[in-house]
Protein backbone atom coordinates (compact mmCIF):
# COMPACT_ATOMS: atom_id res chain seq x y z
CA UNK A 1 0.00 0.00 0.00
CA UNK A 2 3.03 2.30 0.01
CA UNK A 3 3.06 2.58 -3.82
CA UNK A 4 6.68 1.52 -4.24
CA UNK A 5 8.07 3.87 -1.60
CA UNK A 6 9.77 1.11 0.44
CA UNK A 7 12.94 -0.84 -0.29
CA UNK A 8 13.65 -4.02 1.68
CA UNK A 9 16.74 -6.20 1.83
CA UNK A 10 16.87 -9.41 3.82
CA UNK A 11 19.36 -12.17 4.53
CA UNK A 12 18.91 -15.61 6.10
CA UNK A 13 21.86 -17.69 7.25
CA UNK A 14 21.56 -21.31 8.32
CA UNK A 15 24.17 -21.77 11.06
CA UNK A 16 23.48 -25.51 11.20
CA UNK A 17 20.39 -27.69 10.62
CA UNK A 18 18.97 -26.63 14.01
CA UNK A 19 19.73 -22.87 14.07
CA UNK A 20 19.17 -20.00 11.64
CA UNK A 21 19.59 -16.25 11.89
CA UNK A 22 18.07 -13.54 9.71
CA UNK A 23 18.26 -9.78 9.22
CA UNK A 24 16.07 -7.31 7.34
CA UNK A 25 16.69 -3.67 6.53
CA UNK A 26 13.92 -1.38 5.29
CA UNK A 27 14.34 2.06 3.73
CA UNK A 28 11.37 4.36 3.13
CA UNK A 29 12.07 6.67 0.21
CA UNK A 30 9.42 9.23 1.15
CA UNK A 31 10.85 9.93 4.62
CA UNK A 32 14.46 8.66 4.24
CA UNK A 33 13.77 6.50 7.29
CA UNK A 34 15.63 3.23 7.90
CA UNK A 35 14.68 0.31 10.13
CA UNK A 36 16.52 -2.87 11.00
CA UNK A 37 15.27 -6.20 12.38
CA UNK A 38 17.17 -9.34 13.39
CA UNK A 39 15.72 -12.71 14.20
CA UNK A 40 16.57 -16.30 14.93
CA UNK A 41 15.02 -19.75 14.69
CA UNK A 42 15.99 -22.67 16.92
CA UNK A 43 14.79 -26.27 16.65
CA UNK A 44 14.43 -27.51 20.24
CA UNK A 45 13.38 -31.04 19.27
CA UNK A 46 11.84 -32.58 16.13
CA UNK A 47 8.43 -31.20 17.15
CA UNK A 48 9.24 -27.79 18.67
CA UNK A 49 10.57 -24.56 17.13
CA UNK A 50 11.35 -21.30 18.96
CA UNK A 51 11.70 -18.06 16.99
CA UNK A 52 12.78 -14.62 18.22
CA UNK A 53 12.74 -11.15 16.65
CA UNK A 54 14.28 -7.84 17.76
CA UNK A 55 13.90 -4.52 15.95
CA UNK A 56 15.74 -1.23 16.20
CA UNK A 57 12.64 0.53 17.58
CA UNK A 58 12.79 -1.62 20.72
CA UNK A 59 10.21 -4.27 19.88
CA UNK A 60 10.97 -7.83 20.96
CA UNK A 61 8.92 -10.86 20.01
CA UNK A 62 9.04 -14.62 20.44
CA UNK A 63 7.10 -17.57 19.11
CA UNK A 64 7.07 -21.17 20.30
CA UNK A 65 5.40 -23.71 18.02
CA UNK A 66 4.87 -27.38 18.91
CA UNK A 67 3.53 -30.12 16.65
CA UNK A 68 1.63 -32.28 19.12
CA UNK A 69 0.06 -34.52 16.45
CA UNK A 70 1.01 -34.94 12.79
CA UNK A 71 0.19 -31.64 11.03
CA UNK A 72 -1.53 -30.25 14.16
CA UNK A 73 0.22 -27.29 15.79
CA UNK A 74 -0.14 -25.27 18.95
CA UNK A 75 1.59 -21.88 18.95
CA UNK A 76 2.30 -19.42 21.75
CA UNK A 77 3.56 -15.93 20.89
CA UNK A 78 4.47 -12.79 22.79
CA UNK A 79 5.51 -9.29 21.78
CA UNK A 80 6.74 -6.37 23.85
CA UNK A 81 6.85 -2.77 22.61
CA UNK A 82 8.36 -0.43 25.22
CA UNK A 83 7.35 2.64 23.21
CA UNK A 84 3.65 1.74 23.07
CA UNK A 85 1.34 4.42 24.41
CA UNK A 86 -0.86 2.02 26.37
CA UNK A 87 1.46 1.55 29.39
CA UNK A 88 3.71 -0.85 27.45
CA UNK A 89 1.66 -3.96 28.17
CA UNK A 90 3.04 -7.03 26.38
CA UNK A 91 0.85 -8.83 23.85
CA UNK A 92 0.28 -12.57 24.07
CA UNK A 93 -1.22 -14.97 21.58
CA UNK A 94 -2.27 -18.60 21.45
CA UNK A 95 -3.20 -20.47 18.28
CA UNK A 96 -4.29 -24.00 17.53
CA UNK A 97 -4.18 -25.42 14.00
CA UNK A 98 -5.78 -28.81 13.45
CA UNK A 99 -5.40 -30.76 10.24
CA UNK A 100 -6.94 -34.18 9.60
N, CA, C and O atoms as a MOPAC input file, in Angstrom:
PM7 MOZYME 1SCF
protein

 N      0.79700 1    -1.18600 1     0.00000 1
 C      0.00000 1     0.00000 1     0.00000 1
 C      0.85500 1     1.27100 1     0.00000 1
 O      0.32000 1     2.38000 1     0.01900 1
 N      2.18000 1     1.11100 1    -0.02200 1
 C      3.02700 1     2.30000 1     0.00900 1
 C      3.42000 1     2.77100 1    -1.39100 1
 O      4.23100 1     3.68800 1    -1.52400 1
 N      2.86800 1     2.16700 1    -2.42100 1
 C      3.06000 1     2.58200 1    -3.82000 1
 C      4.52800 1     2.63100 1    -4.23200 1
 O      4.96100 1     3.57100 1    -4.89800 1
 N      5.29000 1     1.61400 1    -3.83300 1
 C      6.67900 1     1.52200 1    -4.24300 1
 C      7.62000 1     2.44500 1    -3.51000 1
 O      8.71200 1     2.71600 1    -4.01000 1
 N      7.25000 1     2.93600 1    -2.35400 1
 C      8.07400 1     3.86700 1    -1.59600 1
 C      8.96400 1     3.17900 1    -0.56600 1
 O      9.63400 1     3.85500 1     0.21400 1
 N      8.98300 1     1.83700 1    -0.55000 1
 C      9.77000 1     1.10900 1     0.44000 1
 C     10.69700 1     0.12300 1    -0.24500 1
 O     10.28200 1    -0.62900 1    -1.12700 1
 N     11.95500 1     0.13200 1     0.16800 1
 C     12.93700 1    -0.84500 1    -0.28900 1
 C     13.27900 1    -1.75400 1     0.87900 1
 O     13.51600 1    -1.27900 1     1.98900 1
 N     13.30600 1    -3.06200 1     0.63400 1
 C     13.65300 1    -4.02000 1     1.67600 1
 C     14.76200 1    -4.93200 1     1.19300 1
 O     14.78500 1    -5.35200 1     0.03600 1
 N     15.67900 1    -5.22900 1     2.09400 1
 C     16.73600 1    -6.20300 1     1.83500 1
 C     16.77500 1    -7.15200 1     3.01300 1
 O     16.74500 1    -6.72200 1     4.16600 1
 N     16.84200 1    -8.44600 1     2.72800 1
 C     16.87200 1    -9.41400 1     3.81900 1
 C     17.90200 1   -10.49400 1     3.54500 1
 O     18.27400 1   -10.75000 1     2.40000 1
 N     18.35200 1   -11.11800 1     4.61500 1
 C     19.36100 1   -12.17400 1     4.52900 1
 C     19.04700 1   -13.22600 1     5.57500 1
 O     18.74900 1   -12.90000 1     6.72400 1
 N     19.11400 1   -14.49000 1     5.17700 1
 C     18.91400 1   -15.61200 1     6.10000 1
 C     20.15000 1   -16.48800 1     6.02300 1
 O     20.61600 1   -16.83000 1     4.93600 1
 N     20.67600 1   -16.84600 1     7.18000 1
 C     21.86400 1   -17.69100 1     7.24600 1
 C     21.57000 1   -18.90700 1     8.11500 1
 O     21.19100 1   -18.76800 1     9.27800 1
 N     21.74000 1   -20.07800 1     7.56000 1
 C     21.55700 1   -21.31300 1     8.31900 1
 C     22.88600 1   -21.65600 1     8.99000 1
 O     23.84100 1   -22.05300 1     8.32300 1
 N     22.94000 1   -21.50200 1    10.30700 1
 C     24.16600 1   -21.77100 1    11.05500 1
 C     24.45900 1   -23.26600 1    11.04200 1
 O     25.59300 1   -23.68700 1    10.81300 1
 N     23.43000 1   -24.05500 1    11.28800 1
 C     23.47900 1   -25.50600 1    11.20100 1
 C     22.03600 1   -25.98000 1    10.99900 1
 O     21.13800 1   -25.14000 1    10.95700 1
 N     21.77500 1   -27.26500 1    10.87500 1
 C     20.39400 1   -27.69400 1    10.62400 1
 C     19.39500 1   -27.30600 1    11.72100 1
 O     18.18800 1   -27.33000 1    11.48000 1
 N     19.86600 1   -26.95500 1    12.90300 1
 C     18.97300 1   -26.63100 1    14.01300 1
 C     18.83400 1   -25.13100 1    14.27300 1
 O     17.89500 1   -24.72700 1    14.95900 1
 N     19.72100 1   -24.30100 1    13.75800 1
 C     19.72600 1   -22.87200 1    14.07200 1
 C     19.88500 1   -22.02500 1    12.81300 1
 O     20.70800 1   -22.32000 1    11.94700 1
 N     19.07800 1   -20.96500 1    12.73200 1
 C     19.17300 1   -20.00400 1    11.63600 1
 C     19.07400 1   -18.60100 1    12.20500 1
 O     18.43600 1   -18.37900 1    13.23500 1
 N     19.70800 1   -17.65900 1    11.53100 1
 C     19.58600 1   -16.25000 1    11.89200 1
 C     19.19500 1   -15.47500 1    10.64100 1
 O     19.48500 1   -15.89500 1     9.52100 1
 N     18.53500 1   -14.34100 1    10.84400 1
 C     18.07300 1   -13.53600 1     9.71200 1
 C     18.16400 1   -12.06000 1    10.07100 1
 O     18.15700 1   -11.68500 1    11.24400 1
 N     18.24900 1   -11.23200 1     9.03400 1
 C     18.26200 1    -9.77600 1     9.21600 1
 C     17.48400 1    -9.14700 1     8.06500 1
 O     17.49700 1    -9.65000 1     6.94200 1
 N     16.81200 1    -8.04700 1     8.35900 1
 C     16.07200 1    -7.31200 1     7.33800 1
 C     16.28200 1    -5.82200 1     7.55400 1
 O     16.18900 1    -5.32700 1     8.67700 1
 N     16.56300 1    -5.12000 1     6.47900 1
 C     16.69500 1    -3.67100 1     6.53000 1
 C     15.65500 1    -3.07300 1     5.59200 1
 O     15.49000 1    -3.53200 1     4.46200 1
 N     14.95800 1    -2.04700 1     6.06700 1
 C     13.91800 1    -1.38100 1     5.29000 1
 C     14.26000 1     0.09700 1     5.17200 1
 O     14.64600 1     0.73500 1     6.15200 1
 N     14.11600 1     0.63400 1     3.96700 1
 C     14.34100 1     2.05800 1     3.72600 1
 C     13.08800 1     2.63900 1     3.08900 1
 O     12.62000 1     2.13500 1     2.06900 1
 N     12.54700 1     3.68700 1     3.67700 1
 C     11.37500 1     4.36300 1     3.12800 1
 C     11.85900 1     5.59400 1     2.35800 1
 O     12.45500 1     6.51000 1     2.92500 1
 N     11.58800 1     5.58800 1     1.06800 1
 C     12.07000 1     6.66700 1     0.20600 1
 C     11.40700 1     8.00100 1     0.52500 1
 O     12.04600 1     9.04700 1     0.41900 1
 N     10.14300 1     7.97900 1     0.91100 1
 C      9.41800 1     9.23000 1     1.15400 1
 C      9.93400 1     9.98100 1     2.37200 1
 O      9.90900 1    11.21200 1     2.39300 1
 N     10.40200 1     9.26000 1     3.38800 1
 C     10.84600 1     9.92700 1     4.61600 1
 C     12.33100 1     9.72400 1     4.90600 1
 O     12.83400 1    10.21500 1     5.91600 1
 N     13.03900 1     9.00400 1     4.02800 1
 C     14.46100 1     8.66400 1     4.23600 1
 C     14.67900 1     7.98800 1     5.58600 1
 O     15.70700 1     8.19300 1     6.23200 1
 N     13.71900 1     7.19200 1     6.00400 1
 C     13.76600 1     6.49900 1     7.28700 1
 C     14.24400 1     5.06500 1     7.07800 1
 O     13.81900 1     4.39600 1     6.13600 1
 N     15.12200 1     4.59800 1     7.95100 1
 C     15.62900 1     3.22900 1     7.90400 1
 C     15.17300 1     2.46700 1     9.13700 1
 O     15.02500 1     3.04800 1    10.21200 1
 N     14.94900 1     1.16600 1     8.98200 1
 C     14.67700 1     0.31200 1    10.13300 1
 C     15.39500 1    -1.00900 1     9.92500 1
 O     15.65600 1    -1.42500 1     8.79600 1
 N     15.70700 1    -1.65900 1    11.03400 1
 C     16.51600 1    -2.87000 1    11.00300 1
 C     15.91600 1    -3.88100 1    11.97300 1
 O     15.55200 1    -3.52900 1    13.09500 1
 N     15.81200 1    -5.13400 1    11.54300 1
 C     15.27000 1    -6.20200 1    12.37900 1
 C     16.17200 1    -7.42400 1    12.26500 1
 O     16.61800 1    -7.77300 1    11.17100 1
 N     16.44200 1    -8.07500 1    13.39600 1
 C     17.17200 1    -9.33900 1    13.38500 1
 C     16.30000 1   -10.39700 1    14.03500 1
 O     15.45800 1   -10.09200 1    14.88000 1
 N     16.50700 1   -11.62500 1    13.63800 1
 C     15.71500 1   -12.71400 1    14.19700 1
 C     16.49300 1   -14.01200 1    14.18900 1
 O     17.56000 1   -14.11800 1    13.58600 1
 N     15.93300 1   -14.99500 1    14.87200 1
 C     16.56700 1   -16.30400 1    14.92600 1
 C     15.49700 1   -17.38300 1    15.00600 1
 O     14.35800 1   -17.13000 1    15.39800 1
 N     15.89300 1   -18.58600 1    14.62400 1
 C     15.02300 1   -19.75000 1    14.69300 1
 C     15.83300 1   -20.90800 1    15.25500 1
 O     16.93700 1   -21.18800 1    14.78700 1
 N     15.28700 1   -21.57500 1    16.25500 1
 C     15.99000 1   -22.67500 1    16.91700 1
 C     15.06800 1   -23.88500 1    16.99900 1
 O     13.93800 1   -23.77700 1    17.47500 1
 N     15.54600 1   -25.02900 1    16.54000 1
 C     14.79000 1   -26.26700 1    16.64900 1
 C     15.16600 1   -26.90300 1    17.99400 1
 O     16.30500 1   -27.32500 1    18.19400 1
 N     14.19300 1   -26.96400 1    18.91000 1
 C     14.43400 1   -27.51200 1    20.24000 1
 C     14.45300 1   -29.03800 1    20.18200 1
 O     15.35000 1   -29.68000 1    20.72700 1
 N     13.46000 1   -29.60300 1    19.52000 1
 C     13.37700 1   -31.03700 1    19.26700 1
 C     12.64500 1   -31.21000 1    17.94300 1
 O     12.22200 1   -30.21200 1    17.35900 1
 N     12.47700 1   -32.42400 1    17.44600 1
 C     11.83800 1   -32.57800 1    16.12700 1
 C     10.42200 1   -32.01900 1    16.03100 1
 O      9.88900 1   -31.88600 1    14.92900 1
 N      9.80500 1   -31.68900 1    17.16000 1
 C      8.42900 1   -31.20500 1    17.15000 1
 C      8.26400 1   -29.76400 1    17.62200 1
 O      7.15300 1   -29.23500 1    17.58300 1
 N      9.33700 1   -29.11800 1    18.06600 1
 C      9.23700 1   -27.79200 1    18.67200 1
 C     10.23800 1   -26.82100 1    18.04500 1
 O     11.41600 1   -27.13600 1    17.87900 1
 N      9.73300 1   -25.62500 1    17.70000 1
 C     10.57000 1   -24.56500 1    17.13200 1
 C     10.34800 1   -23.29400 1    17.95100 1
 O      9.21200 1   -22.96600 1    18.29600 1
 N     11.41800 1   -22.58600 1    18.25800 1
 C     11.34900 1   -21.30200 1    18.96000 1
 C     11.96100 1   -20.24300 1    18.03900 1
 O     13.06900 1   -20.41400 1    17.53000 1
 N     11.22200 1   -19.14600 1    17.83400 1
 C     11.69700 1   -18.05800 1    16.99100 1
 C     11.70600 1   -16.76700 1    17.80300 1
 O     10.83500 1   -16.55000 1    18.64600 1
 N     12.69000 1   -15.91400 1    17.54500 1
 C     12.78100 1   -14.61500 1    18.21900 1
 C     12.97500 1   -13.52800 1    17.17300 1
 O     13.45500 1   -13.78300 1    16.06900 1
 N     12.58800 1   -12.29800 1    17.54800 1
 C     12.73900 1   -11.14900 1    16.65000 1
 C     12.99000 1    -9.89700 1    17.49300 1
 O     12.30300 1    -9.66600 1    18.48800 1
 N     13.96300 1    -9.10100 1    17.09500 1
 C     14.28400 1    -7.84300 1    17.76200 1
 C     14.42100 1    -6.76400 1    16.69600 1
 O     15.07500 1    -6.97900 1    15.67500 1
 N     13.81000 1    -5.60500 1    16.92500 1
 C     13.90200 1    -4.52200 1    15.94900 1
 C     14.56200 1    -3.30100 1    16.57200 1
 O     14.65500 1    -3.18600 1    17.79400 1
 N     15.01500 1    -2.39900 1    15.72500 1
 C     15.73700 1    -1.22800 1    16.20300 1
 C     14.84600 1    -0.24000 1    16.94800 1
 O     15.36100 1     0.65000 1    17.62600 1
 N     13.53300 1    -0.36900 1    16.84200 1
 C     12.64300 1     0.52800 1    17.58400 1
 C     12.30400 1    -0.01300 1    18.97100 1
 O     11.46000 1     0.55100 1    19.66600 1
 N     12.95200 1    -1.09800 1    19.37500 1
 C     12.79500 1    -1.62200 1    20.72200 1
 C     11.84800 1    -2.79700 1    20.85100 1
 O     11.75800 1    -3.38500 1    21.92800 1
 N     11.14700 1    -3.15600 1    19.80500 1
 C     10.20800 1    -4.27200 1    19.88500 1
 C     10.95600 1    -5.59500 1    19.97700 1
 O     11.96300 1    -5.81100 1    19.30200 1
 N     10.44000 1    -6.47000 1    20.82800 1
 C     10.97400 1    -7.82600 1    20.95800 1
 C      9.80400 1    -8.79500 1    20.88200 1
 O      8.74700 1    -8.54800 1    21.46300 1
 N      9.99200 1    -9.89700 1    20.16500 1
 C      8.91800 1   -10.86200 1    20.01300 1
 C      9.49100 1   -12.26800 1    20.03900 1
 O     10.65100 1   -12.49000 1    19.69200 1
 N      8.65300 1   -13.21900 1    20.46000 1
 C      9.04400 1   -14.62100 1    20.43500 1
 C      7.84300 1   -15.46300 1    20.05900 1
 O      6.69500 1   -15.06400 1    20.25500 1
 N      8.12700 1   -16.63200 1    19.51700 1
 C      7.09500 1   -17.57200 1    19.11400 1
 C      7.59800 1   -18.97300 1    19.42700 1
 O      8.74300 1   -19.30900 1    19.12900 1
 N      6.74700 1   -19.77900 1    20.02300 1
 C      7.07000 1   -21.17400 1    20.30200 1
 C      5.97900 1   -22.02500 1    19.66800 1
 O      4.80300 1   -21.88600 1    20.00300 1
 N      6.37100 1   -22.90500 1    18.75500 1
 C      5.40300 1   -23.71300 1    18.02400 1
 C      5.72700 1   -25.19000 1    18.23400 1
 O      6.86600 1   -25.62400 1    18.06000 1
 N      4.69500 1   -25.95300 1    18.61400 1
 C      4.87200 1   -27.37500 1    18.91000 1
 C      3.88300 1   -28.19600 1    18.08500 1
 O      2.68900 1   -27.89700 1    18.06300 1
 N      4.37700 1   -29.21800 1    17.41500 1
 C      3.53500 1   -30.12300 1    16.64600 1
 C      3.18900 1   -31.30100 1    17.55600 1
 O      3.98700 1   -32.22400 1    17.72000 1
 N      2.00400 1   -31.26000 1    18.13800 1
 C      1.62500 1   -32.27800 1    19.12000 1
 C      1.00300 1   -33.50800 1    18.48800 1
 O      0.96000 1   -34.56400 1    19.12000 1
 N      0.52500 1   -33.40300 1    17.26700 1
 C      0.05600 1   -34.51800 1    16.44900 1
 C      0.52600 1   -34.22900 1    15.03300 1
 O      0.84800 1   -33.08100 1    14.72400 1
 N      0.57600 1   -35.23400 1    14.16100 1
 C      1.01300 1   -34.94100 1    12.79400 1
 C      0.15400 1   -33.84400 1    12.15200 1
 O     -1.06900 1   -33.96400 1    12.07800 1
 N      0.80300 1   -32.78900 1    11.69600 1
 C      0.18700 1   -31.63900 1    11.02700 1
 C     -0.74300 1   -30.82100 1    11.92600 1
 O     -1.48800 1   -29.98300 1    11.41800 1
 N     -0.72400 1   -31.03200 1    13.22300 1
 C     -1.52700 1   -30.24700 1    14.16400 1
 C     -0.57600 1   -29.48200 1    15.07400 1
 O      0.27400 1   -30.07200 1    15.74100 1
 N     -0.73000 1   -28.15100 1    15.09300 1
 C      0.22200 1   -27.29100 1    15.79000 1
 C     -0.46100 1   -26.47500 1    16.87600 1
 O     -1.61400 1   -26.06700 1    16.73900 1
 N      0.27000 1   -26.24800 1    17.94900 1
 C     -0.14000 1   -25.27200 1    18.94900 1
 C      0.99000 1   -24.24500 1    19.02700 1
 O      2.16700 1   -24.60000 1    19.09300 1
 N      0.60900 1   -22.96800 1    19.01800 1
 C      1.58900 1   -21.88300 1    18.95400 1
 C      1.31600 1   -20.87100 1    20.05200 1
 O      0.17800 1   -20.44900 1    20.25300 1
 N      2.37200 1   -20.48600 1    20.76000 1
 C      2.30300 1   -19.41700 1    21.75300 1
 C      3.22400 1   -18.30200 1    21.27300 1
 O      4.36000 1   -18.56000 1    20.87600 1
 N      2.73700 1   -17.06100 1    21.30900 1
 C      3.56100 1   -15.93400 1    20.88900 1
 C      3.43600 1   -14.79100 1    21.88600 1
 O      2.44200 1   -14.66900 1    22.60200 1
 N      4.45800 1   -13.96700 1    21.91200 1
 C      4.47000 1   -12.78900 1    22.79100 1
 C      5.25600 1   -11.68400 1    22.10000 1
 O      6.22100 1   -11.94200 1    21.37900 1
 N      4.82400 1   -10.44900 1    22.33400 1
 C      5.51300 1    -9.28600 1    21.78200 1
 C      5.50600 1    -8.16700 1    22.81100 1
 O      4.50500 1    -7.93800 1    23.49000 1
 N      6.62500 1    -7.48000 1    22.91700 1
 C      6.73900 1    -6.36500 1    23.85200 1
 C      7.22800 1    -5.13800 1    23.08900 1
 O      8.23800 1    -5.18400 1    22.38700 1
 N      6.49300 1    -4.04700 1    23.24100 1
 C      6.84800 1    -2.77100 1    22.61400 1
 C      6.97500 1    -1.72100 1    23.71500 1
 O      5.96200 1    -1.21800 1    24.20100 1
 N      8.19800 1    -1.38200 1    24.11500 1
 C      8.36400 1    -0.43300 1    25.22000 1
 C      7.91100 1     0.98400 1    24.88000 1
 O      7.69700 1     1.79200 1    25.78400 1
 N      7.76200 1     1.29400 1    23.61000 1
 C      7.34900 1     2.64300 1    23.20800 1
 C      5.84400 1     2.75600 1    22.97800 1
 O      5.36500 1     3.80100 1    22.53700 1
 N      5.10200 1     1.70500 1    23.26900 1
 C      3.65100 1     1.73800 1    23.07200 1
 C      3.02600 1     2.73500 1    24.03900 1
 O      3.49600 1     2.90600 1    25.16400 1
 N      1.97200 1     3.38200 1    23.59300 1
 C      1.33800 1     4.41800 1    24.40600 1
 C      0.40300 1     3.86300 1    25.47000 1
 O     -0.03300 1     4.61200 1    26.34400 1
 N      0.08900 1     2.60300 1    25.42600 1
 C     -0.85600 1     2.01500 1    26.37000 1
 C     -0.14200 1     1.31900 1    27.53600 1
 O     -0.40500 1     0.14800 1    27.81300 1
 N      0.73700 1     2.01800 1    28.20100 1
 C      1.46000 1     1.55300 1    29.39200 1
 C      2.35900 1     0.36000 1    29.10300 1
 O      2.70500 1    -0.38700 1    30.01800 1
 N      2.74000 1     0.17000 1    27.84900 1
 C      3.70700 1    -0.85400 1    27.44500 1
 C      3.33700 1    -2.25000 1    27.91400 1
 O      4.20200 1    -2.99700 1    28.37100 1
 N      2.08800 1    -2.60800 1    27.81000 1
 C      1.66100 1    -3.95600 1    28.16600 1
 C      2.06900 1    -4.92200 1    27.06100 1
 O      1.84300 1    -4.63800 1    25.88500 1
 N      2.66500 1    -6.05600 1    27.41400 1
 C      3.03900 1    -7.02700 1    26.37900 1
 C      1.79800 1    -7.67400 1    25.76900 1
 O      0.74700 1    -7.74800 1    26.40400 1
 N      1.93400 1    -8.13400 1    24.54400 1
 C      0.85400 1    -8.82500 1    23.85200 1
 C      1.16100 1   -10.31400 1    23.85000 1
 O      2.30700 1   -10.71900 1    23.65400 1
 N      0.13800 1   -11.12200 1    24.07000 1
 C      0.28400 1   -12.56800 1    24.07200 1
 C     -0.70300 1   -13.17000 1    23.08600 1
 O     -1.77600 1   -12.61400 1    22.85200 1
 N     -0.33700 1   -14.30600 1    22.51100 1
 C     -1.22200 1   -14.97000 1    21.58300 1
 C     -1.11500 1   -16.47700 1    21.72700 1
 O     -0.07300 1   -17.00900 1    22.10900 1
 N     -2.21200 1   -17.15400 1    21.41400 1
 C     -2.26800 1   -18.59700 1    21.45000 1
 C     -3.07100 1   -19.05200 1    20.25300 1
 O     -4.17900 1   -18.56900 1    20.02100 1
 N     -2.51300 1   -19.98600 1    19.48600 1
 C     -3.19700 1   -20.46800 1    18.27800 1
 C     -3.14700 1   -21.98100 1    18.23700 1
 O     -2.18600 1   -22.60300 1    18.69000 1
 N     -4.19200 1   -22.55600 1    17.69000 1
 C     -4.28800 1   -24.00000 1    17.53400 1
 C     -4.69000 1   -24.27600 1    16.08500 1
 O     -5.71600 1   -23.78300 1    15.61600 1
 N     -3.88200 1   -25.06000 1    15.38500 1
 C     -4.18000 1   -25.42300 1    13.99600 1
 C     -4.31800 1   -26.92500 1    13.92100 1
 O     -3.37000 1   -27.66400 1    14.19000 1
 N     -5.50500 1   -27.37300 1    13.55500 1
 C     -5.78200 1   -28.81400 1    13.45500 1
 C     -5.95800 1   -29.19500 1    12.00400 1
 O     -6.70400 1   -28.55400 1    11.26400 1
 N     -5.25700 1   -30.25400 1    11.60300 1
 C     -5.40300 1   -30.75700 1    10.24300 1
 C     -5.67000 1   -32.26500 1    10.31700 1
 O     -5.00100 1   -32.97900 1    11.06500 1
 N     -6.62800 1   -32.73900 1     9.55600 1
 C     -6.94000 1   -34.17500 1     9.60400 1
 C     -5.86200 1   -35.03000 1     8.99000 1
 O     -5.98700 1   -36.25400 1     8.95900 1

